Amino acid sequence: SQKIEQNSEALNIQEGKTATLTCNYTNYSPAYLQWYRQDPGRGPVFLLLIRENEKEKRKERLKVTFDTTLKQSLFHITASQPADSATYLCALDGGSSASKIIFGSGTRLSIRP
Amino acid sequence: EAGVAQSPRYKIIEKRQSVAFWCNPISGHATLYWYQQILGQGPKLLIQFQNNGVVDDSQLPKDRFSAERLKGVDSTLKIQPAKLEDSAVYLCASSLGLAGAGYEQYFGPGTRLTVT
């Protein structure tokens, strides 16, 4: 069955360091992979989308890589700040109206001052 | 631009009762999604509409859950009768483009349902 794994439930790092979150998947061929941020009590907020034929995407302090051979995406936050503390979710989209969108369970990131 | 609106924000019911959730997507968005998010898990897609037609409802427990999207705009999700395991946050999301085209989703704040 289709499965997404996000590397750890929680990640705790020092302010100013780079946070790296991992999303691995099996039994799925995504056309797109998206990353969302979710704060407690709120709905997810879109951050970045990367297509299957793209290796890397950047937006300000965020960087996403996508390796369809390893079936893995890495999400990096450089120069991390306490305000980056949240849960980060990856989501796979098969790229057709018939394909189901699936979310990972998320990684809770805490940035300590 | 106004975001996705959901109501109510919180609901507490007893098992076997019924409940309905309402969602108003962003104006002009073709695709509407309902998700169930159990504490500590990622959102699980229940049903996906494109305009007023159902694209995917394969994970909707159809013996107790139903959903409709009226005139391709607002949507309601109903549970009847509720079970304890239905306790979760129900999220509505919408996207501008057609399902499967890689458009970002805009989420509402969710409805937290507690079944006792």
Chai-1 contact restraints between the chains, C-beta under 6 A:
chainA,res_idxA,chainB,res_idxB,connection_type,confidence,min_distance_angstrom,max_distance_angstrom,comment,restraint_id
A,Y32,B,G102,contact,1.0,0.0,6.0,A-B,restraint_1
A,R42,B,P109,contact,1.0,0.0,6.0,A-B,restraint_2
A,G43,B,L91,contact,1.0,0.0,6.0,A-B,restraint_3
A,G43,B,F107,contact,1.0,0.0,6.0,A-B,restraint_4
A,G43,B,G108,contact,1.0,0.0,6.0,A-B,restraint_5
A,G43,B,P109,contact,1.0,0.0,6.0,A-B,restraint_6
A,G43,B,G110,contact,1.0,0.0,6.0,A-B,restraint_7
A,P44,B,F107,contact,1.0,0.0,6.0,A-B,restraint_8
A,F46,B,E104,contact,1.0,0.0,6.0,A-B,restraint_9
A,L89,B,G42,contact,1.0,0.0,6.0,A-B,restraint_10
A,D93,B,G102,contact,1.0,0.0,6.0,A-B,restraint_11
A,G95,B,G100,contact,1.0,0.0,6.0,A-B,restraint_12
A,S96,B,G100,contact,1.0,0.0,6.0,A-B,restraint_13
A,S97,B,V55,contact,1.0,0.0,6.0,A-B,restraint_14
A,S97,B,A99,contact,1.0,0.0,6.0,A-B,restraint_15
A,S97,B,G100,contact,1.0,0.0,6.0,A-B,restraint_16
A,S99,B,G100,contact,1.0,0.0,6.0,A-B,restraint_17
A,K100,B,D56,contact,1.0,0.0,6.0,A-B,restraint_18
A,I101,B,L45,contact,1.0,0.0,6.0,A-B,restraint_19
A,F103,B,G42,contact,1.0,0.0,6.0,A-B,restraint_20
A,F103,B,P43,contact,1.0,0.0,6.0,A-B,restraint_21
A,G104,B,G42,contact,1.0,0.0,6.0,A-B,restraint_22
A,S105,B,Q41,contact,1.0,0.0,6.0,A-B,restraint_23
A,S105,B,G42,contact,1.0,0.0,6.0,A-B,restraint_24
A,G106,B,G42,contact,1.0,0.0,6.0,A-B,restraint_25
